[in-house]
């Protein structure tokens, strides 16, 4: 299992439309990933008393079973996926690709 993540920084001068991201972009990407995407989520940081202020606006995570199939989707639909980004942000995201080595379902 792998987890592809994208995090958008908190930048007061930058534009970020969370509603579009949650309602359109993320579901579109998950749809293109198809059965390879076992789940996805979008997280927005919450401020906690005594904790540092969040440095990012949101993170989206996509759990996939095949790295090769993930790469094939980017190769085939990359123009559509990356072209849609301008509709919701002008911020530069931080992307990561992780191998999931332990998980729990409750």
C-alpha positions as CSV (number, residue, x, y, z in Angstrom):
1,X,0.0,0.0,0.0
2,X,1.2,3.5,-0.8
3,X,-0.1,7.0,0.2
4,X,0.3,9.9,-2.2
5,X,-0.1,13.3,-0.4
6,X,-0.4,16.9,-1.4
7,X,-0.2,19.7,1.1
8,X,-0.9,23.3,0.3
9,X,0.9,25.9,2.5
10,X,-0.7,28.6,4.4
11,X,0.1,31.8,2.5
12,X,-2.1,34.8,3.1
13,X,-1.3,36.2,-0.3
14,X,-2.1,33.0,-2.1
15,X,-5.4,31.9,-3.5
16,X,-7.0,28.6,-2.4
17,X,-10.6,27.6,-3.0
18,X,-11.2,24.7,-0.5
19,X,-14.7,24.1,-1.7
20,X,-13.6,23.5,-5.3
21,X,-10.7,21.4,-4.1
22,X,-12.9,19.1,-1.9
23,X,-16.0,19.0,-4.2
24,X,-14.3,18.8,-7.6
25,X,-10.5,18.3,-7.8
26,X,-10.0,15.5,-5.2
27,X,-13.0,13.4,-6.4
28,X,-11.9,13.8,-10.0
29,X,-8.4,12.6,-9.2
30,X,-9.8,9.7,-7.2
31,X,-12.1,8.8,-10.1
32,X,-9.2,8.7,-12.5
33,X,-7.2,6.5,-10.1
34,X,-10.2,4.1,-10.2
35,X,-10.0,0.8,-8.3
36,X,-6.3,1.5,-7.4
37,X,-7.5,4.1,-5.0
38,X,-8.7,2.3,-1.9
39,X,-9.5,5.6,0.0
40,X,-8.8,9.3,0.1
41,X,-9.3,12.1,2.6
42,X,-8.8,15.8,2.8
43,X,-7.7,17.2,6.1
44,X,-7.8,20.8,7.3
45,X,-5.6,21.7,10.3
46,X,-7.3,22.7,13.5
47,X,-5.7,25.1,15.9
48,X,-5.1,23.7,19.3
49,X,-4.4,25.6,22.6
50,X,-0.7,25.6,23.3
51,X,0.3,24.2,19.9
52,X,2.1,26.0,17.1
53,X,-0.2,27.6,14.5
54,X,-0.6,25.4,11.4
55,X,1.6,26.2,8.5
56,X,-0.6,24.7,5.8
57,X,-4.2,25.1,4.5
58,X,-5.0,21.5,3.8
59,X,-3.6,18.0,2.9
60,X,-5.2,15.5,0.6
61,X,-4.1,11.8,0.9
62,X,-4.8,9.0,-1.6
63,X,-4.2,5.4,-0.6
64,X,-3.3,3.3,-3.6
65,X,-2.3,-0.4,-4.0
66,X,0.0,0.0,-7.1
67,X,2.7,2.6,-7.7
68,X,2.8,1.6,-11.3
69,X,-0.9,2.1,-11.8
70,X,-0.6,5.5,-10.0
71,X,2.2,6.5,-12.4
72,X,0.2,5.4,-15.4
73,X,-2.7,7.6,-14.4
74,X,-0.4,10.6,-14.1
75,X,1.1,9.8,-17.5
76,X,-2.3,9.4,-19.2
77,X,-4.3,12.1,-17.4
78,X,-1.5,14.5,-16.1
79,X,-2.6,17.3,-18.4
80,X,-6.2,17.1,-17.1
81,X,-5.1,16.8,-13.4
82,X,-2.4,19.5,-13.4
83,X,-4.5,21.8,-15.7
84,X,-7.3,21.8,-13.1
85,X,-5.0,23.1,-10.3
86,X,-5.3,26.7,-11.6
87,X,-9.0,26.6,-10.9
88,X,-8.5,26.4,-7.2
89,X,-5.1,27.7,-6.3
90,X,-1.9,29.6,-7.2
91,X,0.1,28.0,-4.4
92,X,2.9,25.6,-4.9
93,X,2.1,22.3,-3.1
94,X,4.4,20.0,-1.3
95,X,3.9,16.4,-2.7
96,X,5.0,13.2,-1.0
97,X,4.9,9.5,-1.9
98,X,5.0,7.1,1.0
99,X,5.0,3.3,1.4
100,X,2.6,2.4,4.2
101,X,4.4,-0.1,6.4
102,X,1.8,-0.3,9.2
103,X,-1.9,0.6,9.5
104,X,-4.9,-0.1,11.6
105,X,-8.6,-0.3,10.8
106,X,-11.0,0.0,13.8
